[in-house]
C-alpha cells in the first residue's frame, strides 16, 4: 500500500482530534479498532501485556499505521504503546495518564483485553479460572475505573466507554465455562456504568461480537467440522473477521424518524392527519424502539412532522419594526407558529427526562418558516430557542421546509425570493458558526422536476452569498446538477409510499427484497453515482407504514433489509456500509452517535 492510499485517504475524518485508549490493541479486534480510529483522525494509545511477542506485535501495528497515515513520522505522533498487565490496578491509571500527558484529555476508552484457553469444564484448574477472571473481568474493571475517573474530572467532563464482550455471554460454550462468565460480567459492568456515569455525560456501550476469527480461536477453527458447524449457524455463512467490528460500530445511528404524542393526533396539530388517518395515533420513541427491535440503535435524529401552520404569515412590514412593536411581533409569531412550537415542547420533554429516550435523541431537525421576512425569521429562531431550553437547543442540528404539493410556479417563487435566500444565509451562520443543515423535501414523482431545478438555483444563489449551510435531500431522479457540491447529502428513505402515487395508483408495493431492488435500481444507480459517499439511511418511521407491505410491525425491518440488500448488491465494504447506516448522517448533521 503506497503512502497516502490507505483507508484515511480521501475519507471523512470522523474522529479528528479525538483521543482514544484501548486495551488488547495489538491483535484481533482491538488491532482493527485501533487502525480504524487512526484512519479517521484519532490519536490512539494501545495497551499490551508487555512481553516480547506483544512488543513485536506493536511494531507491526506501527508499520500498518504508517501505511494508513502516509508515513512513520505521523504514525509515531498519533500512536503510542503503554505496556502492562491489566490485571494490575495501576496499569489502568498508567494507560490513562499517558493519554492525558501526550494529548491533554481522553475522549474514548475501549476495554478489549481478554484471554481464552479452550478447556473442557472438568479440566479447568483454579489457576486457569483465576487467570481468566483476572485478565478479562478484573482487568476491565481496573481500566474502566481509571478511564471513568479521568472522564469525570476533565473539563468539560464526558466521553465514551466501550466494552468488548461476546455473544458467548448469552449462549455459553462447552469449552468456555471459565471464559463466558467473564464476558457476561463485562456486559453487566458496562450496563451498570451506563446507569452510574450518565450524569457525567459519559456514554457506555457494550459490543457482543459473534464468532470472530482471531488469535484466540484460530486453532480451534482449524477443525473443519467445528468451523463448518459455526459457519452454518451464521446467516452470512462465514465467521467474522476483526475488521467487521472496526471503529465504534455499536454506534449505529438512524438519521430520520418522526414522533408525535396522543394530543397531536388531530388535524388541528397536523393538517394532513384527518380523522381515521392510518397514522393518527401516538408514535413515541419507545414505540419506535419496540418496532425496530434492534439493540444496535444507539441514536436517532428526529425530523419535524409538518405541523399545522397558517398559510398566511403574521402581519408584518418588509422593514424591521420599531422597538415598541417587538413585543407584539413576538406574540403574533408565537401564536402563528403554535403547533411547531408545541412540537419543540414535546421534544424538550424527551431530552429533559431521566430515561434512555433522552440519551438516544442525538439531534433534531425543526420546522423553519423560510417564507418569513428575515427579521421575523430571526425572531422566530429566538422564540424557538427559548421554548427549547439549553439542553434541547444544543441538539438542534438543522431545519426543514417541505416544498411538495405546491401549486405550479409556487416553489420557484418561494425559493428565489430575497427573504428565503437571506434566511438560508442565517441558517449557515447558526449553531456557533458551524451552520445548521437544511432538509429539503421535493416530490419529483408527483410534482415533476421543476421544483428540483428551482432548488438547484436556490442552492447556487446561497453559495454566492457565502452560506455554508448543508443541504439534505430525499432521494429522487435528475440529481446530476447537485453532485459536485460536497455539502449536499442524499437521504435513502420514503420509498414505500411512492408506489401509491397518482401516476401509478394501481401499482402494489413490492413485498420482497429482490422485487423492491428491481423497482428501485434505476433511481439508486443515479443516487450512488452522484453522491458516492453522501448517502445516509433514513427509516422515515412511522411514515414508512404508508404503502409498506409488511404491516406496522414489519415495515421498518423490511426497509432495513432492503437497504442492506442495496449495499450488498453494490459490493460495499464494511466502512462504506457504516457510512450509509450512520456515519454520513453523523457527518451531515454534526452529531456524535
C-alpha positions as CSV (number, residue, x, y, z in Angstrom):
1,X,0.0,0.0,0.0
2,X,1.6,3.3,-1.1
3,X,1.8,6.3,1.2
4,X,-1.4,8.3,1.3
5,X,-3.5,5.5,-0.3
6,X,-4.7,3.9,2.9
7,X,-8.2,4.0,4.4
8,X,-7.8,7.6,5.5
9,X,-7.1,8.9,2.0
10,X,-10.0,11.0,0.7
11,X,-12.2,9.8,3.6
12,X,-14.0,12.0,6.1
13,X,-12.2,12.4,9.4
14,X,-15.0,11.4,11.7
15,X,-12.8,11.3,14.8
16,X,-10.4,14.1,14.1
17,X,-8.9,15.4,17.3
18,X,-10.3,12.6,19.5
19,X,-8.0,10.8,21.9
20,X,-8.6,7.0,22.5
21,X,-7.1,4.4,24.7
22,X,-7.7,0.6,24.1
23,X,-6.5,-2.5,25.9
24,X,-5.5,-5.6,24.0
25,X,-4.9,-3.4,20.9
26,X,-2.1,-5.2,19.1
27,X,-4.0,-8.2,17.8
28,X,-7.5,-9.2,16.6
29,X,-10.5,-7.0,17.2
30,X,-8.5,-4.4,19.2
31,X,-6.0,-4.0,16.4
32,X,-8.7,-3.5,13.8
33,X,-10.3,-0.9,16.0
34,X,-7.1,1.0,16.6
35,X,-6.4,1.2,12.9
36,X,-9.9,2.4,12.1
37,X,-9.6,5.1,14.8
38,X,-6.3,6.3,13.3
39,X,-7.7,6.3,9.8
40,X,-10.5,8.6,11.0
41,X,-8.2,11.2,12.7
42,X,-8.0,10.0,16.3
43,X,-4.9,9.7,18.5
44,X,-4.6,6.2,19.9
45,X,-2.9,4.7,23.0
46,X,-2.6,0.9,22.8
47,X,-2.1,-1.3,25.9
48,X,-0.5,-4.7,25.5
49,X,0.9,-7.2,28.0
50,X,4.5,-6.1,27.6
51,X,6.1,-9.5,26.8
52,X,8.5,-9.7,23.8
53,X,5.8,-11.1,21.5
54,X,3.4,-8.3,22.3
55,X,6.1,-5.7,21.8
56,X,6.8,-7.2,18.4
57,X,3.1,-7.1,17.5
58,X,3.0,-3.4,18.4
59,X,5.9,-2.8,15.9
60,X,3.9,-4.4,13.1
61,X,0.9,-2.4,14.2
62,X,3.0,0.8,13.9
63,X,4.1,-0.3,10.4
64,X,0.5,-0.8,9.4
65,X,-0.4,2.6,10.9
66,X,2.4,4.2,8.9
67,X,0.9,2.9,5.7
68,X,-2.6,4.1,6.7
69,X,-1.4,7.6,7.7
70,X,1.1,8.1,4.9
71,X,4.4,7.8,6.9
72,X,6.0,6.6,10.1
73,X,6.5,10.1,11.5
74,X,2.8,10.8,11.5
75,X,2.1,7.3,13.0
76,X,4.6,7.9,15.8
77,X,2.8,11.1,16.7
78,X,-0.6,9.5,16.8
79,X,0.0,6.0,18.1
80,X,1.7,5.2,21.4
81,X,2.1,2.0,23.4
82,X,1.6,1.5,27.1
83,X,2.7,-2.0,28.2
84,X,1.3,-3.6,31.4
85,X,-0.9,-6.3,32.8
86,X,-4.5,-5.0,33.0
87,X,-5.0,-7.4,36.0
88,X,-3.0,-4.8,38.0
89,X,-4.9,-1.8,39.1
90,X,-2.0,0.6,38.4
91,X,-1.9,-0.4,34.7
92,X,-5.2,1.4,34.0
93,X,-4.0,4.5,35.7
94,X,-0.7,4.4,33.8
95,X,-2.5,4.0,30.5
96,X,-4.9,6.9,31.0
97,X,-2.1,9.1,32.4
98,X,-0.1,8.5,29.2
99,X,-3.0,9.7,27.1
100,X,-3.5,12.9,29.1
101,X,0.2,13.6,29.2
102,X,0.5,13.2,25.4
103,X,-2.7,14.8,24.1
104,X,-4.4,16.6,27.0
105,X,-7.6,14.7,27.6
106,X,-9.4,11.4,27.0
107,X,-12.4,11.1,24.7
108,X,-12.9,7.3,24.2
109,X,-11.8,4.3,26.2
110,X,-12.3,0.7,24.9
111,X,-11.9,-2.3,27.2
112,X,-10.9,-5.1,24.8
113,X,-8.1,-7.2,26.5
114,X,-9.1,-10.8,27.0
115,X,-7.8,-14.4,27.0
116,X,-9.5,-17.7,26.3
117,X,-7.8,-21.0,26.5
118,X,-10.3,-23.6,25.4
119,X,-10.7,-26.3,28.0
120,X,-13.2,-29.0,29.0
121,X,-15.0,-28.0,32.2
122,X,-13.6,-30.8,34.3
123,X,-10.1,-29.8,33.1
124,X,-10.4,-26.2,34.2
125,X,-7.9,-25.6,37.1
126,X,-8.3,-23.0,39.8
127,X,-5.2,-21.3,38.3
128,X,-6.7,-21.1,34.8
129,X,-10.0,-19.9,36.3
130,X,-8.3,-17.1,38.3
131,X,-6.1,-16.1,35.4
132,X,-9.0,-15.7,33.0
133,X,-11.1,-13.9,35.6
134,X,-8.3,-11.5,36.5
135,X,-7.5,-10.6,32.9
136,X,-10.9,-10.4,31.4
137,X,-13.2,-9.1,34.2
138,X,-10.9,-7.6,36.8
139,X,-8.8,-6.1,34.0
140,X,-11.9,-4.5,32.6
141,X,-12.8,-3.0,35.9
142,X,-9.3,-1.7,36.6
143,X,-9.0,0.1,33.3
144,X,-12.6,1.3,33.0
145,X,-12.4,2.7,36.6
146,X,-9.2,4.7,35.6
147,X,-10.9,5.9,32.4
148,X,-14.1,6.9,34.1
149,X,-12.1,8.8,36.8
150,X,-10.4,10.9,34.1
151,X,-13.6,11.4,32.1
152,X,-15.4,12.8,35.1
153,X,-12.6,15.1,36.3
154,X,-11.5,16.6,33.0
155,X,-13.1,19.9,31.7
156,X,-15.5,19.6,30.1
157,X,-16.3,16.2,31.5
158,X,-17.6,13.3,29.4
159,X,-16.7,10.9,26.7
160,X,-17.4,7.3,25.7
161,X,-16.6,3.9,27.2
162,X,-17.0,0.8,25.1
163,X,-16.6,-2.7,26.4
164,X,-15.9,-5.7,24.2
165,X,-17.9,-8.6,25.4
166,X,-19.0,-11.7,23.4
167,X,-22.2,-13.4,22.2
168,X,-21.0,-16.3,24.4
169,X,-22.0,-14.2,27.4
170,X,-25.6,-15.0,26.3
171,X,-25.3,-18.6,25.0
172,X,-22.3,-20.1,26.8
173,X,-19.8,-22.5,25.4
174,X,-18.9,-26.1,26.2
175,X,-15.1,-25.4,26.4
176,X,-15.5,-21.9,27.7
177,X,-17.0,-22.3,31.2
178,X,-14.2,-20.1,32.6
179,X,-14.5,-17.5,29.8
180,X,-18.2,-16.9,29.2
181,X,-18.9,-15.8,32.8
182,X,-16.2,-13.1,32.4
183,X,-17.9,-11.8,29.3
184,X,-21.3,-11.8,30.9
185,X,-19.7,-9.8,33.7
186,X,-18.3,-7.3,31.2
187,X,-21.8,-6.8,29.8
188,X,-23.3,-6.3,33.2
189,X,-20.4,-4.0,34.2
190,X,-21.0,-1.7,31.2
191,X,-24.7,-1.6,31.8
192,X,-24.2,-0.5,35.4
193,X,-21.6,2.0,34.3
194,X,-24.2,3.5,31.9
195,X,-26.5,4.0,34.8
196,X,-23.9,5.4,37.1
197,X,-21.9,7.6,34.7
198,X,-24.6,9.1,32.5
199,X,-24.8,12.1,34.8
200,X,-21.2,13.0,33.9
201,X,-22.0,12.9,30.2
202,X,-20.3,9.6,29.8
203,X,-21.8,7.2,27.3
204,X,-21.3,3.5,28.0
205,X,-21.9,0.8,25.4
206,X,-21.0,-2.9,25.1
207,X,-20.4,-4.8,21.9
208,X,-21.1,-8.6,21.8
209,X,-19.4,-10.0,18.7
210,X,-20.2,-13.4,17.4
211,X,-17.6,-15.9,16.2
212,X,-14.7,-13.7,15.0
213,X,-11.5,-15.3,13.7
214,X,-8.8,-14.0,16.0
215,X,-5.7,-15.4,17.7
216,X,-7.9,-16.6,20.5
217,X,-9.8,-19.2,18.4
218,X,-7.7,-19.6,15.3
219,X,-6.5,-23.1,16.2
220,X,-10.0,-24.1,17.3
221,X,-11.4,-23.1,13.8
222,X,-8.7,-25.1,12.0
223,X,-11.0,-28.1,12.8
224,X,-13.1,-28.3,9.6
225,X,-16.0,-29.9,11.3
226,X,-16.2,-27.3,14.0
227,X,-15.7,-24.4,11.6
228,X,-18.4,-25.6,9.2
229,X,-20.8,-26.0,12.2
230,X,-20.1,-22.4,13.3
231,X,-20.5,-21.1,9.8
232,X,-23.8,-22.9,9.4
233,X,-25.2,-21.0,12.4
234,X,-24.4,-17.6,10.9
235,X,-26.8,-16.1,8.2
236,X,-23.8,-14.8,6.1
237,X,-22.4,-18.3,6.0
238,X,-19.0,-17.2,7.3
239,X,-17.3,-16.4,10.6
240,X,-16.5,-12.8,11.3
241,X,-13.1,-11.1,10.8
242,X,-11.8,-8.3,13.1
243,X,-12.4,-5.6,10.5
244,X,-16.2,-6.3,10.8
245,X,-16.0,-4.6,14.2
246,X,-13.6,-1.9,13.3
247,X,-14.4,1.5,14.7
248,X,-17.3,2.3,17.1
249,X,-19.7,0.0,15.1
250,X,-22.0,-0.2,18.0
251,X,-23.0,3.4,17.4
252,X,-25.5,2.6,14.7
253,X,-27.4,5.9,14.1
254,X,-30.7,6.4,12.4
255,X,-30.9,9.7,10.5
256,X,-34.7,10.2,10.1
257,X,-37.7,9.4,12.3
258,X,-40.9,11.2,13.2
259,X,-42.7,11.2,16.5
260,X,-45.8,12.7,18.0
261,X,-47.8,12.3,21.2
262,X,-51.5,11.5,21.6
263,X,-52.6,15.1,21.9
264,X,-51.2,15.8,18.4
265,X,-53.1,13.2,16.6
266,X,-55.7,15.7,15.3
267,X,-56.0,17.8,12.2
268,X,-55.5,21.0,14.2
269,X,-52.0,19.8,15.0
270,X,-51.2,18.1,11.7
271,X,-53.4,19.3,8.8
272,X,-52.7,16.1,6.9
273,X,-53.9,13.9,9.8
274,X,-57.6,13.6,9.0
275,X,-59.9,11.6,11.3
276,X,-59.3,7.9,10.8
277,X,-55.9,8.5,9.1
278,X,-53.6,5.5,9.2
279,X,-51.0,7.4,11.3
280,X,-53.5,9.2,13.6
281,X,-52.3,7.6,16.8
282,X,-49.4,8.2,19.2
283,X,-45.9,7.4,17.8
284,X,-43.3,7.8,20.6
285,X,-39.6,6.9,20.8
286,X,-40.5,3.9,22.9
287,X,-42.8,2.7,20.1
288,X,-40.0,3.1,17.6
289,X,-37.6,1.1,19.7
290,X,-40.1,-1.7,20.1
291,X,-40.7,-1.8,16.3
292,X,-37.0,-1.5,15.3
293,X,-36.2,-4.4,17.7
294,X,-32.5,-3.6,17.2
295,X,-30.2,-3.4,20.2
296,X,-27.6,-1.6,18.0
297,X,-29.8,1.5,17.7
298,X,-27.6,4.0,19.7
299,X,-29.1,7.2,18.5
300,X,-31.8,8.8,16.4
301,X,-32.2,12.1,14.6
302,X,-35.7,13.5,14.8
303,X,-37.2,15.3,11.8
304,X,-40.2,17.6,12.2
305,X,-43.6,16.3,11.3
306,X,-45.2,19.0,9.2
307,X,-47.3,20.6,11.9
308,X,-50.3,22.7,11.0
309,X,-49.5,26.3,10.3
310,X,-51.4,29.1,8.6
311,X,-50.6,29.8,5.0
312,X,-50.9,33.5,5.8
313,X,-47.9,34.7,7.8
314,X,-48.5,37.1,10.8
315,X,-48.9,40.8,9.9
316,X,-45.6,42.5,9.2
317,X,-43.9,45.0,7.0
318,X,-40.8,44.4,4.9
319,X,-38.9,46.6,7.2
320,X,-37.7,45.9,10.7
321,X,-40.4,47.1,13.2
322,X,-39.6,49.8,15.7
323,X,-38.7,48.6,19.3
324,X,-42.3,49.3,20.5
325,X,-43.6,46.7,18.1
326,X,-41.1,44.0,19.1
327,X,-43.2,42.5,21.9
328,X,-46.3,42.5,19.7
329,X,-44.5,40.8,16.9
330,X,-43.2,38.0,19.2
331,X,-46.7,37.5,20.5
332,X,-48.1,37.2,16.9
333,X,-45.3,34.9,15.9
334,X,-45.8,32.6,18.9
335,X,-49.5,32.4,18.1
336,X,-49.0,31.8,14.4
337,X,-46.4,29.1,15.0
338,X,-48.3,27.5,17.9
339,X,-48.1,23.9,16.6
340,X,-44.4,23.9,15.5
341,X,-43.6,25.3,18.9
342,X,-45.7,22.6,20.6
343,X,-43.5,20.1,18.7
344,X,-40.4,21.8,20.3
345,X,-42.0,21.4,23.7
346,X,-42.7,17.8,23.1
347,X,-39.0,17.2,22.1
348,X,-37.9,19.2,25.2
349,X,-39.9,16.8,27.4
350,X,-37.9,13.9,25.9
351,X,-34.4,15.3,26.3
352,X,-35.1,16.6,29.9
353,X,-36.4,13.2,31.0
354,X,-34.2,10.8,33.1
355,X,-34.9,7.8,30.8
356,X,-32.9,6.3,28.0
357,X,-35.0,8.1,25.4
358,X,-33.4,11.4,26.2
359,X,-30.0,9.9,25.7
360,X,-31.0,8.4,22.3
361,X,-32.2,11.6,20.8
362,X,-28.9,12.8,19.4
363,X,-30.2,15.5,17.2
364,X,-33.4,17.1,15.8
365,X,-34.4,18.9,12.7
366,X,-37.1,21.6,13.4
367,X,-39.6,23.4,11.1
368,X,-38.1,26.6,9.5
369,X,-40.6,29.4,8.5
370,X,-38.4,30.2,5.4
371,X,-41.2,32.3,3.9
372,X,-41.0,35.0,6.6
373,X,-39.1,38.2,6.2
374,X,-35.5,38.0,7.6
375,X,-36.1,40.0,10.8
376,X,-39.2,37.8,11.6
377,X,-37.3,34.6,10.8
378,X,-34.5,35.6,13.3
379,X,-37.1,36.4,15.9
380,X,-38.7,33.0,15.4
381,X,-35.4,31.3,16.0
382,X,-35.0,33.3,19.2
383,X,-38.5,32.2,20.3
384,X,-37.8,28.5,19.4
385,X,-34.6,28.6,21.3
386,X,-36.3,29.9,24.4
387,X,-39.1,27.3,24.1
388,X,-36.5,24.5,23.6
389,X,-34.3,25.3,26.6
390,X,-30.5,24.8,26.5
391,X,-30.4,21.0,26.6
392,X,-32.6,20.6,23.5
393,X,-31.3,23.6,21.6
394,X,-27.8,22.2,21.6
395,X,-29.2,19.1,19.9
396,X,-30.9,21.2,17.1
397,X,-28.8,20.2,14.1
398,X,-30.9,21.7,11.3
399,X,-34.3,22.9,9.9
400,X,-36.7,21.7,7.3
401,X,-39.3,23.1,4.9
402,X,-41.4,20.8,2.7
403,X,-41.8,22.0,-0.9
404,X,-44.0,19.2,-2.1
405,X,-47.6,19.6,-3.2
406,X,-47.2,23.3,-4.1
407,X,-49.1,24.9,-7.0
408,X,-47.4,25.4,-10.3
409,X,-44.7,28.2,-10.1
410,X,-45.1,28.4,-6.3
411,X,-41.8,26.7,-5.5
412,X,-39.9,28.9,-7.8
413,X,-41.5,32.0,-6.3
414,X,-40.6,30.8,-2.7
415,X,-37.0,29.7,-3.1
416,X,-35.9,32.5,-5.3
417,X,-37.3,35.3,-3.1
418,X,-34.8,37.6,-1.3
419,X,-36.2,36.7,2.1
420,X,-35.8,33.0,1.5
421,X,-32.1,33.3,0.4
422,X,-31.4,35.6,3.4
423,X,-32.9,33.1,5.7
424,X,-30.7,30.4,4.2
425,X,-27.6,32.6,4.9
426,X,-28.9,32.9,8.5
427,X,-29.0,29.1,8.9
428,X,-25.5,28.9,7.6
429,X,-24.3,31.2,10.4
430,X,-26.1,29.4,13.2
431,X,-25.0,26.7,15.6
432,X,-22.0,28.6,16.8
433,X,-21.0,29.5,13.2
434,X,-20.8,25.8,12.3
435,X,-24.0,26.2,10.3
436,X,-27.3,24.3,10.5
437,X,-28.4,21.8,7.9
438,X,-31.4,22.5,5.7
439,X,-33.6,19.5,4.9
440,X,-35.3,20.0,1.5
441,X,-38.4,17.9,0.7
442,X,-39.1,17.8,-3.1
443,X,-41.6,15.3,-4.7
444,X,-40.5,14.7,-8.2
445,X,-42.7,11.6,-8.5
446,X,-45.9,13.7,-8.0
447,X,-44.9,17.3,-8.8
448,X,-42.4,16.8,-11.6
449,X,-38.8,18.0,-11.9
450,X,-39.4,21.8,-12.0
451,X,-39.1,22.0,-8.2
452,X,-35.8,20.3,-8.3
453,X,-34.5,22.8,-10.8
454,X,-35.8,25.6,-8.7
455,X,-33.9,24.2,-5.6
456,X,-30.8,23.9,-7.7
457,X,-30.9,27.6,-8.4
458,X,-31.6,28.3,-4.8
459,X,-28.5,26.4,-3.7
460,X,-26.4,28.2,-6.2
461,X,-27.6,31.6,-5.0
462,X,-27.0,30.7,-1.4
463,X,-23.4,29.7,-2.2
464,X,-22.8,33.0,-4.0
465,X,-23.8,34.7,-0.7
466,X,-21.2,32.7,1.2
467,X,-23.7,30.4,3.0
468,X,-22.1,27.2,4.4
469,X,-25.4,25.6,5.2
470,X,-25.5,21.8,4.4
471,X,-28.4,20.6,2.4
472,X,-30.2,17.2,2.9
473,X,-32.3,15.9,0.1
474,X,-34.7,13.0,-0.1
475,X,-33.6,10.7,-2.9
476,X,-35.1,11.1,-6.4
477,X,-34.0,11.3,-10.0
478,X,-32.5,14.2,-12.0
479,X,-29.8,14.9,-9.4
480,X,-26.7,15.3,-11.5
481,X,-26.6,19.1,-11.0
482,X,-26.1,18.6,-7.3
483,X,-23.3,16.1,-7.5
484,X,-20.4,18.5,-7.3
485,X,-21.4,20.3,-4.1
486,X,-19.8,18.4,-1.1
487,X,-22.4,19.9,1.3
488,X,-25.4,18.3,-0.4
489,X,-26.4,14.9,1.1
490,X,-29.0,12.3,0.0
491,X,-31.3,10.5,2.3
492,X,-32.3,7.0,1.5
493,X,-35.9,6.8,2.8
494,X,-39.6,7.1,2.0
495,X,-39.8,4.5,-0.9
496,X,-42.8,2.6,0.1
497,X,-45.5,5.3,-0.3
498,X,-44.2,6.1,-3.8
499,X,-45.9,3.0,-5.2
500,X,-49.3,4.5,-4.5
501,X,-48.7,7.8,-6.3
502,X,-51.3,9.4,-8.7
503,X,-49.0,8.4,-11.5
504,X,-49.3,4.7,-10.6
505,X,-52.3,4.2,-8.3
506,X,-52.7,0.6,-9.0
507,X,-49.0,-0.4,-8.6
508,X,-48.6,-2.5,-5.5
509,X,-45.6,-2.0,-3.3
510,X,-43.1,-4.9,-3.9
511,X,-43.2,-7.3,-0.9
512,X,-39.8,-9.0,-1.3
513,X,-36.3,-7.6,-1.2
514,X,-35.4,-8.8,-4.7
515,X,-38.6,-7.2,-6.2
516,X,-38.0,-4.0,-4.3
517,X,-34.4,-3.8,-5.5
518,X,-35.6,-4.3,-9.1
519,X,-38.0,-1.4,-8.7
520,X,-35.5,1.0,-7.1
521,X,-32.4,0.1,-9.0
522,X,-32.7,2.8,-11.8
523,X,-33.0,5.5,-9.2
524,X,-30.4,4.2,-6.8
525,X,-27.8,3.9,-9.6
526,X,-28.1,7.6,-10.2
527,X,-28.1,8.4,-6.5
528,X,-24.9,6.5,-5.7
529,X,-23.1,7.7,-8.8
530,X,-23.9,11.4,-7.9
531,X,-23.3,11.0,-4.1
532,X,-20.9,8.1,-3.6
533,X,-20.1,8.9,0.0
534,X,-23.0,11.2,0.9
535,X,-26.0,8.8,1.1
536,X,-27.5,8.2,4.5
537,X,-30.1,5.7,5.8
538,X,-33.4,7.1,7.0
539,X,-36.1,4.9,8.3
540,X,-38.8,7.5,7.8
541,X,-40.7,5.8,10.6
542,X,-43.7,5.7,11.1
543,X,-44.4,7.2,7.6
544,X,-42.8,4.1,6.1
545,X,-46.0,2.3,7.2
546,X,-47.9,4.2,4.5
547,X,-47.7,1.8,1.5
548,X,-45.5,-0.6,3.4
549,X,-46.3,-4.2,2.5
550,X,-45.3,-5.9,5.8
551,X,-47.7,-4.3,8.4
552,X,-46.8,-1.9,11.2
553,X,-44.5,-4.3,13.0
554,X,-42.7,-5.4,9.8
555,X,-42.3,-2.4,7.6
556,X,-39.3,-0.9,9.4
557,X,-37.5,-4.2,9.4
558,X,-38.3,-4.7,5.7
559,X,-36.9,-1.3,4.7
560,X,-33.8,-2.1,6.7
561,X,-33.5,-5.4,4.8
562,X,-34.0,-3.6,1.5
563,X,-31.2,-1.1,2.3
564,X,-28.9,-4.0,3.4
565,X,-29.7,-5.6,0.0
566,X,-28.8,-2.4,-1.8
567,X,-25.4,-2.3,0.0
568,X,-24.8,-6.0,-0.7
569,X,-25.7,-5.6,-4.4
570,X,-23.3,-2.7,-4.7
571,X,-20.5,-4.7,-3.1
572,X,-19.9,-2.2,-0.4
573,X,-17.2,-3.0,2.2
574,X,-17.7,-2.5,6.0
575,X,-16.5,1.1,6.0
576,X,-18.9,2.1,3.2
577,X,-21.8,0.3,4.8
578,X,-21.2,2.0,8.1
579,X,-21.2,5.3,6.1
580,X,-24.7,4.7,4.8
581,X,-26.1,3.3,8.1
582,X,-24.8,6.1,10.4
583,X,-21.5,7.8,9.6
584,X,-22.8,10.0,6.8
585,X,-25.7,11.1,9.0
586,X,-23.3,11.8,11.8
587,X,-21.1,13.9,9.5
588,X,-24.0,15.8,7.8
589,X,-25.8,16.7,10.9
590,X,-22.7,17.2,13.0
591,X,-23.6,14.8,15.8
592,X,-21.8,12.0,17.6
593,X,-23.6,8.7,17.9
